Amino acid sequence: MPGFVDPREAGPRGNQALVFVDSNVLLYAVDEGDLNKQQAAREWRAELWKSRRGRVSFQVLGEFYVNATRNRPSAREEARAEVRDLLAWNPVTTDTALLETGWKIQDRYRLSYWDALIVAAAKVSSCRYLLTEDLQAGQELNGIEVVNPFLRAPESVL
């Protein structure tokens, strides 16, 4: 799968906007428990690969791996392969600056610590959108719009 464009080359809105992907979207793409959500998640994932506008953090990759293998230890190699592929999305690492930003976002928006870190990582990645079902769709958090991938199609953002 191809690498991604430098976030500095993409504009903050419109056709060049970057999209930060939460672990729940990645999980639905491999989960056969809800075929409608699986299809939507796969469409988003495919469009983000094609457009080179997807971003993640190491936190998201870790959450994906743990949850993808929690009840299916036999899925470890498949989950590891997915994580290895997603390394092309230049995952954000949690460092001092991200931690401090996350705490500010947590206090300002009254989010959980983990959600605040995801919003902070999306901001650091120069993303305009955060793809998740865990936060309120349409909400603006620190300049980032929350998009529920099961309520909106990729073409509405990309």
N, C-alpha and C positions, 0 to 999 in steps of 0.2 A: 504494500500500500504506500502511496506517495507521502512525502513529508509535507509539512504545512508552511504557509507563508509566514514571514516574520510579522508579529502583531503590529509593528510600527508601520507596515506597508498597508494596513487595512484601515479604512475610515471608521468612525464611531457609529455610523448609521447606514442604513440602506444595504445595497448589494455587497458591500465589503465588510459588514459587521461580523464580528467574531461571536461565537456561541460557546459558553461554558456548559459542560454536560455533567449533571449530577449522576451519582452511581445508580440511582433507581432506574434511570433510562437505560443504562448499560445492562442492568440486570434483566429488565423486561425483554430486551433484545434476545436474550438466551433462554428465557423462561417460557415454557410451554403451558403454564397454568392459565394464562389469559391471552388467547390468540389475537384478540383485537389490539391489546396493548403491545404484544410482541410485534405485530405487523407495523404499528405506528412507530415504535422504537427503532425497528430495523430501517424504516424509511428515513427517519431522522439521521440515523448513523450513516447510511449510505450517502445521503445528500451532504452531510458534513465532511465525509471523506472526499467526495467528488469536488466540493467547493473549497476544501482545505481551510475551513473556518472553525473547526472544532477545537476545543481546549479542555483540559482536565488538570487535576492536581494529583500529587502522590496520595493525598488523603482519599480522593475519589477512587483511585486505582486500588488502594488497600481495602476500602469498603466494598468495592465490587468483588474483589478476590475472596474476601472472608465470607460474604453472603452467597456468592456463587458456589462455594464449596462446603458451606455449613452442613447441608443435609445430603450432599452428594460428593463424598471424597473422591469418587471416580472421575469427577469433572475437573480435577486439579490441573491436568495438562491442558485441557481446553481453556480454562480460565487463565492459566499462565500465558498461553499463546495470545489470548485477547489483550492481556496487560502488556505483553511485549509489543504487540502491534500499536497499542495506544501510546507507547513511549514516543512515537513519531509526532504526537501532538504537543511535545515539549511541556511535560507536566510541571506545574508550579510546586516548589518545595516550601515547606513550612520553615520559615526562619524568624528571626526576631521582629523584623518589620511586619511580616504577615501576621504574626501573633498579636502585635500591638494594634494593627489595623482591625483584625478580627475582634478584639475586645471592644474597640470603639464602636464597631458595627453592632456587636451584641448589645451594648448598652443603649445605643441610639434606637435600634429597631426592636429590641427585646426578643431577639432570636436565641435559639440554643447556641451554645459554643460552636458545635460542629457546623451548623448552618451558617453562622457568622464567618467561620473560616472559609467556607465555600464561596460566600459573597466576596470576601477579601481576595481570595485567589482569582475569582473572575475579574475583579477590578485590576489586579496586578497584571493579568493577561490581556488587558485592554478590551475586554469583552463588553458588548452592548447588551447581550441577552444571557440569561441563566435558564437552562432547560431543566426543569424539575417539576414533579408533581407534589413535592413536599412543602412548597410555599404558595402563597396566594397568587394566582395567575393575574398578570397585569400590574402587579405591585412594582413600584420603583424602589430599589434598594441601592443607595449610594451611586445612583446614575445607571443602574443595571435593571433592565426589565425582566421580570419573571415570566417565563413562557411555559405553559403546561403542554407537553408534547402530545397529549391525548385529546387536547381541545383545539390545537392549531397544527396546520400542516407546515412542512419545512418551507414551502414557497412563500408563506406569509412573512417569513423572516429573512430567508436567503434570497 
